[in-house]
Amino acid sequence: MADLADNALAVIERHLTQSLARHRLPEAQTSADECADCGEEIPAARRAAAPWSETCIDCQSLRERRQHHVR
């Protein structure tokens, strides 16, 4: 018979698995060839490292700085 610790562990594992599934990055999604903000080509190394990227590194940095100031 399962005790309270076993039941708690099962609940924690289920919640962790669900949380990770919700936050998993889309592996099959490919990035655009051009930056959505400036229109310049996104370097192949960035596309390989971050296949979900829509912006070049400079524009992404600018987006993050702006977002940080808005909070």
C-alpha positions in Angstrom: 0.0 0.0 0.0 1.4 3.4 -1.0 2.1 5.8 1.8 1.7 9.6 1.8 5.3 10.2 0.6 4.7 7.9 -2.4 1.5 9.7 -3.3 3.1 13.1 -2.9 6.0 12.0 -5.1 3.6 10.8 -7.8 1.7 14.1 -7.7 5.0 16.1 -8.0 6.2 14.0 -10.9 2.9 14.4 -12.7 2.9 18.2 -12.3 6.6 18.5 -13.3 6.0 16.4 -16.4 2.9 18.6 -17.4 4.9 21.8 -16.7 7.8 20.7 -18.8 5.5 19.7 -21.7 3.8 23.1 -21.7 7.2 24.9 -21.8 9.0 22.7 -24.2 10.4 24.6 -27.1 9.1 23.7 -30.5 11.9 21.5 -32.0 10.4 21.1 -35.4 9.8 24.8 -35.9 12.3 26.6 -38.1 13.3 30.2 -37.9 12.9 32.8 -40.6 15.8 33.6 -42.9 15.2 37.4 -42.3 14.8 39.3 -39.1 11.2 40.2 -38.4 12.3 43.7 -37.1 15.0 44.9 -39.4 14.8 42.6 -42.4 18.5 41.7 -42.3 19.4 38.0 -42.8 19.6 36.0 -39.6 23.0 34.3 -39.4 23.0 30.5 -39.9 24.7 30.0 -36.6 21.8 31.8 -34.8 19.2 29.8 -36.7 21.0 26.6 -35.8 21.3 27.5 -32.1 17.8 29.0 -31.8 15.6 27.5 -34.5 12.6 29.3 -33.1 14.2 32.8 -33.5 12.4 35.4 -35.5 14.9 38.2 -35.1 18.7 38.8 -35.4 20.7 39.0 -32.2 20.8 42.8 -32.2 17.0 43.2 -32.6 16.4 40.5 -30.0 18.6 42.3 -27.5 16.7 45.5 -28.2 13.4 43.8 -27.7 14.6 42.4 -24.4 15.9 45.7 -23.2 12.6 47.4 -24.1 10.6 44.6 -22.3 12.8 45.0 -19.2 12.1 48.7 -19.0 8.3 48.2 -19.5 8.0 46.0 -16.4 
